[in-house]
Amino acid sequence: MAAKSPVLTVSLKCTECNRRNYYKTRKRTFKKKLEFRKYCPHCNKHTLHVESKI
C-alpha cells in the first residue's frame, strides 16, 4: 500500500459569498487552517479566504 503524500491540496473559500476561488498546497503537519486576504471576483473586493476541503 502506498504511503500518504506529505503535501495536501486545499481550496480557499470566500467568507462573504462562500465561493471557492483559489487552490493552494500545504504540508500535512501544519495543523491550523490557512487564512489569506485575497481578491474575490464575485464580491469585487478583497475579502478573507479560509481553507476548506475540496
Phi and psi restraints in degrees (range 20) as a CNS / XPLOR table:
assign (resid 1 and name C) (resid 2 and name N)
       (resid 2 and name CA) (resid 2 and name C) 1.0 -76.4 20.0 2
assign (resid 2 and name N) (resid 2 and name CA)
       (resid 2 and name C) (resid 3 and name N) 1.0 148.2 20.0 2
assign (resid 2 and name C) (resid 3 and name N)
       (resid 3 and name CA) (resid 3 and name C) 1.0 -78.7 20.0 2
assign (resid 3 and name N) (resid 3 and name CA)
       (resid 3 and name C) (resid 4 and name N) 1.0 156.3 20.0 2
assign (resid 3 and name C) (resid 4 and name N)
       (resid 4 and name CA) (resid 4 and name C) 1.0 -70.9 20.0 2
assign (resid 4 and name N) (resid 4 and name CA)
       (resid 4 and name C) (resid 5 and name N) 1.0 145.5 20.0 2
assign (resid 4 and name C) (resid 5 and name N)
       (resid 5 and name CA) (resid 5 and name C) 1.0 -71.7 20.0 2
assign (resid 5 and name N) (resid 5 and name CA)
       (resid 5 and name C) (resid 6 and name N) 1.0 142.0 20.0 2
assign (resid 5 and name C) (resid 6 and name N)
       (resid 6 and name CA) (resid 6 and name C) 1.0 -74.2 20.0 2
assign (resid 6 and name N) (resid 6 and name CA)
       (resid 6 and name C) (resid 7 and name N) 1.0 -8.4 20.0 2
assign (resid 6 and name C) (resid 7 and name N)
       (resid 7 and name CA) (resid 7 and name C) 1.0 -111.8 20.0 2
assign (resid 7 and name N) (resid 7 and name CA)
       (resid 7 and name C) (resid 8 and name N) 1.0 136.3 20.0 2
assign (resid 7 and name C) (resid 8 and name N)
       (resid 8 and name CA) (resid 8 and name C) 1.0 -121.7 20.0 2
assign (resid 8 and name N) (resid 8 and name CA)
       (resid 8 and name C) (resid 9 and name N) 1.0 136.1 20.0 2
assign (resid 8 and name C) (resid 9 and name N)
       (resid 9 and name CA) (resid 9 and name C) 1.0 -95.1 20.0 2
assign (resid 9 and name N) (resid 9 and name CA)
       (resid 9 and name C) (resid 10 and name N) 1.0 128.3 20.0 2
assign (resid 9 and name C) (resid 10 and name N)
       (resid 10 and name CA) (resid 10 and name C) 1.0 -128.6 20.0 2
assign (resid 10 and name N) (resid 10 and name CA)
       (resid 10 and name C) (resid 11 and name N) 1.0 158.7 20.0 2
assign (resid 10 and name C) (resid 11 and name N)
       (resid 11 and name CA) (resid 11 and name C) 1.0 -104.6 20.0 2
assign (resid 11 and name N) (resid 11 and name CA)
       (resid 11 and name C) (resid 12 and name N) 1.0 153.0 20.0 2
assign (resid 11 and name C) (resid 12 and name N)
       (resid 12 and name CA) (resid 12 and name C) 1.0 -107.2 20.0 2
assign (resid 12 and name N) (resid 12 and name CA)
       (resid 12 and name C) (resid 13 and name N) 1.0 125.5 20.0 2
assign (resid 12 and name C) (resid 13 and name N)
       (resid 13 and name CA) (resid 13 and name C) 1.0 -110.9 20.0 2
assign (resid 13 and name N) (resid 13 and name CA)
       (resid 13 and name C) (resid 14 and name N) 1.0 135.5 20.0 2
assign (resid 13 and name C) (resid 14 and name N)
       (resid 14 and name CA) (resid 14 and name C) 1.0 -68.3 20.0 2
assign (resid 14 and name N) (resid 14 and name CA)
       (resid 14 and name C) (resid 15 and name N) 1.0 136.2 20.0 2
assign (resid 14 and name C) (resid 15 and name N)
       (resid 15 and name CA) (resid 15 and name C) 1.0 -79.0 20.0 2
assign (resid 15 and name N) (resid 15 and name CA)
       (resid 15 and name C) (resid 16 and name N) 1.0 -17.0 20.0 2
assign (resid 15 and name C) (resid 16 and name N)
       (resid 16 and name CA) (resid 16 and name C) 1.0 -92.1 20.0 2
assign (resid 16 and name N) (resid 16 and name CA)
       (resid 16 and name C) (resid 17 and name N) 1.0 -47.9 20.0 2
assign (resid 16 and name C) (resid 17 and name N)
       (resid 17 and name CA) (resid 17 and name C) 1.0 -104.6 20.0 2
assign (resid 17 and name N) (resid 17 and name CA)
       (resid 17 and name C) (resid 18 and name N) 1.0 -6.4 20.0 2
assign (resid 17 and name C) (resid 18 and name N)
       (resid 18 and name CA) (resid 18 and name C) 1.0 60.8 20.0 2
assign (resid 18 and name N) (resid 18 and name CA)
       (resid 18 and name C) (resid 19 and name N) 1.0 31.7 20.0 2
assign (resid 18 and name C) (resid 19 and name N)
       (resid 19 and name CA) (resid 19 and name C) 1.0 -102.9 20.0 2
assign (resid 19 and name N) (resid 19 and name CA)
       (resid 19 and name C) (resid 20 and name N) 1.0 145.6 20.0 2
assign (resid 19 and name C) (resid 20 and name N)
       (resid 20 and name CA) (resid 20 and name C) 1.0 -88.2 20.0 2
assign (resid 20 and name N) (resid 20 and name CA)
       (resid 20 and name C) (resid 21 and name N) 1.0 116.5 20.0 2
assign (resid 20 and name C) (resid 21 and name N)
       (resid 21 and name CA) (resid 21 and name C) 1.0 -111.9 20.0 2
assign (resid 21 and name N) (resid 21 and name CA)
       (resid 21 and name C) (resid 22 and name N) 1.0 -25.3 20.0 2
assign (resid 21 and name C) (resid 22 and name N)
       (resid 22 and name CA) (resid 22 and name C) 1.0 -134.7 20.0 2
assign (resid 22 and name N) (resid 22 and name CA)
       (resid 22 and name C) (resid 23 and name N) 1.0 155.3 20.0 2
assign (resid 22 and name C) (resid 23 and name N)
       (resid 23 and name CA) (resid 23 and name C) 1.0 -128.5 20.0 2
assign (resid 23 and name N) (resid 23 and name CA)
       (resid 23 and name C) (resid 24 and name N) 1.0 135.2 20.0 2
assign (resid 23 and name C) (resid 24 and name N)
       (resid 24 and name CA) (resid 24 and name C) 1.0 -136.9 20.0 2
assign (resid 24 and name N) (resid 24 and name CA)
       (resid 24 and name C) (resid 25 and name N) 1.0 165.3 20.0 2
assign (resid 24 and name C) (resid 25 and name N)
       (resid 25 and name CA) (resid 25 and name C) 1.0 -111.7 20.0 2
assign (resid 25 and name N) (resid 25 and name CA)
       (resid 25 and name C) (resid 26 and name N) 1.0 148.6 20.0 2
assign (resid 25 and name C) (resid 26 and name N)
       (resid 26 and name CA) (resid 26 and name C) 1.0 -146.3 20.0 2
assign (resid 26 and name N) (resid 26 and name CA)
       (resid 26 and name C) (resid 27 and name N) 1.0 160.4 20.0 2
assign (resid 26 and name C) (resid 27 and name N)
       (resid 27 and name CA) (resid 27 and name C) 1.0 -75.6 20.0 2
assign (resid 27 and name N) (resid 27 and name CA)
       (resid 27 and name C) (resid 28 and name N) 1.0 147.0 20.0 2
assign (resid 27 and name C) (resid 28 and name N)
       (resid 28 and name CA) (resid 28 and name C) 1.0 -65.0 20.0 2
assign (resid 28 and name N) (resid 28 and name CA)
       (resid 28 and name C) (resid 29 and name N) 1.0 -28.6 20.0 2
assign (resid 28 and name C) (resid 29 and name N)
       (resid 29 and name CA) (resid 29 and name C) 1.0 -75.4 20.0 2
assign (resid 29 and name N) (resid 29 and name CA)
       (resid 29 and name C) (resid 30 and name N) 1.0 -14.5 20.0 2
assign (resid 29 and name C) (resid 30 and name N)
       (resid 30 and name CA) (resid 30 and name C) 1.0 -78.0 20.0 2
assign (resid 30 and name N) (resid 30 and name CA)
       (resid 30 and name C) (resid 31 and name N) 1.0 114.8 20.0 2
assign (resid 30 and name C) (resid 31 and name N)
       (resid 31 and name CA) (resid 31 and name C) 1.0 -89.9 20.0 2
assign (resid 31 and name N) (resid 31 and name CA)
       (resid 31 and name C) (resid 32 and name N) 1.0 -25.0 20.0 2
assign (resid 31 and name C) (resid 32 and name N)
       (resid 32 and name CA) (resid 32 and name C) 1.0 -78.4 20.0 2
assign (resid 32 and name N) (resid 32 and name CA)
       (resid 32 and name C) (resid 33 and name N) 1.0 155.4 20.0 2
assign (resid 32 and name C) (resid 33 and name N)
       (resid 33 and name CA) (resid 33 and name C) 1.0 -77.8 20.0 2
assign (resid 33 and name N) (resid 33 and name CA)
       (resid 33 and name C) (resid 34 and name N) 1.0 142.1 20.0 2
assign (resid 33 and name C) (resid 34 and name N)
       (resid 34 and name CA) (resid 34 and name C) 1.0 -74.2 20.0 2
assign (resid 34 and name N) (resid 34 and name CA)
       (resid 34 and name C) (resid 35 and name N) 1.0 142.0 20.0 2
assign (resid 34 and name C) (resid 35 and name N)
       (resid 35 and name CA) (resid 35 and name C) 1.0 -138.0 20.0 2
assign (resid 35 and name N) (resid 35 and name CA)
       (resid 35 and name C) (resid 36 and name N) 1.0 129.3 20.0 2
assign (resid 35 and name C) (resid 36 and name N)
       (resid 36 and name CA) (resid 36 and name C) 1.0 -138.4 20.0 2
assign (resid 36 and name N) (resid 36 and name CA)
       (resid 36 and name C) (resid 37 and name N) 1.0 148.7 20.0 2
assign (resid 36 and name C) (resid 37 and name N)
       (resid 37 and name CA) (resid 37 and name C) 1.0 -94.3 20.0 2
assign (resid 37 and name N) (resid 37 and name CA)
       (resid 37 and name C) (resid 38 and name N) 1.0 108.6 20.0 2
assign (resid 37 and name C) (resid 38 and name N)
       (resid 38 and name CA) (resid 38 and name C) 1.0 -129.9 20.0 2
assign (resid 38 and name N) (resid 38 and name CA)
       (resid 38 and name C) (resid 39 and name N) 1.0 165.3 20.0 2
assign (resid 38 and name C) (resid 39 and name N)
       (resid 39 and name CA) (resid 39 and name C) 1.0 -76.9 20.0 2
assign (resid 39 and name N) (resid 39 and name CA)
       (resid 39 and name C) (resid 40 and name N) 1.0 130.2 20.0 2
assign (resid 39 and name C) (resid 40 and name N)
       (resid 40 and name CA) (resid 40 and name C) 1.0 -106.5 20.0 2
assign (resid 40 and name N) (resid 40 and name CA)
       (resid 40 and name C) (resid 41 and name N) 1.0 115.9 20.0 2
assign (resid 40 and name C) (resid 41 and name N)
       (resid 41 and name CA) (resid 41 and name C) 1.0 -68.5 20.0 2
assign (resid 41 and name N) (resid 41 and name CA)
       (resid 41 and name C) (resid 42 and name N) 1.0 -21.1 20.0 2
assign (resid 41 and name C) (resid 42 and name N)
       (resid 42 and name CA) (resid 42 and name C) 1.0 -81.9 20.0 2
assign (resid 42 and name N) (resid 42 and name CA)
       (resid 42 and name C) (resid 43 and name N) 1.0 -36.4 20.0 2
assign (resid 42 and name C) (resid 43 and name N)
       (resid 43 and name CA) (resid 43 and name C) 1.0 -86.2 20.0 2
assign (resid 43 and name N) (resid 43 and name CA)
       (resid 43 and name C) (resid 44 and name N) 1.0 -17.9 20.0 2
assign (resid 43 and name C) (resid 44 and name N)
       (resid 44 and name CA) (resid 44 and name C) 1.0 63.9 20.0 2
assign (resid 44 and name N) (resid 44 and name CA)
       (resid 44 and name C) (resid 45 and name N) 1.0 36.8 20.0 2
assign (resid 44 and name C) (resid 45 and name N)
       (resid 45 and name CA) (resid 45 and name C) 1.0 -162.7 20.0 2
assign (resid 45 and name N) (resid 45 and name CA)
       (resid 45 and name C) (resid 46 and name N) 1.0 171.9 20.0 2
assign (resid 45 and name C) (resid 46 and name N)
       (resid 46 and name CA) (resid 46 and name C) 1.0 -81.1 20.0 2
assign (resid 46 and name N) (resid 46 and name CA)
       (resid 46 and name C) (resid 47 and name N) 1.0 128.5 20.0 2
assign (resid 46 and name C) (resid 47 and name N)
       (resid 47 and name CA) (resid 47 and name C) 1.0 -135.9 20.0 2
assign (resid 47 and name N) (resid 47 and name CA)
       (resid 47 and name C) (resid 48 and name N) 1.0 168.5 20.0 2
assign (resid 47 and name C) (resid 48 and name N)
       (resid 48 and name CA) (resid 48 and name C) 1.0 -77.7 20.0 2
assign (resid 48 and name N) (resid 48 and name CA)
       (resid 48 and name C) (resid 49 and name N) 1.0 129.4 20.0 2
assign (resid 48 and name C) (resid 49 and name N)
       (resid 49 and name CA) (resid 49 and name C) 1.0 -116.0 20.0 2
assign (resid 49 and name N) (resid 49 and name CA)
       (resid 49 and name C) (resid 50 and name N) 1.0 130.1 20.0 2
assign (resid 49 and name C) (resid 50 and name N)
       (resid 50 and name CA) (resid 50 and name C) 1.0 -117.1 20.0 2
assign (resid 50 and name N) (resid 50 and name CA)
       (resid 50 and name C) (resid 51 and name N) 1.0 158.8 20.0 2
assign (resid 50 and name C) (resid 51 and name N)
       (resid 51 and name CA) (resid 51 and name C) 1.0 -69.5 20.0 2
assign (resid 51 and name N) (resid 51 and name CA)
       (resid 51 and name C) (resid 52 and name N) 1.0 140.5 20.0 2
assign (resid 51 and name C) (resid 52 and name N)
       (resid 52 and name CA) (resid 52 and name C) 1.0 -144.0 20.0 2
assign (resid 52 and name N) (resid 52 and name CA)
       (resid 52 and name C) (resid 53 and name N) 1.0 163.8 20.0 2
assign (resid 52 and name C) (resid 53 and name N)
       (resid 53 and name CA) (resid 53 and name C) 1.0 -72.0 20.0 2
assign (resid 53 and name N) (resid 53 and name CA)
       (resid 53 and name C) (resid 54 and name N) 1.0 153.9 20.0 2
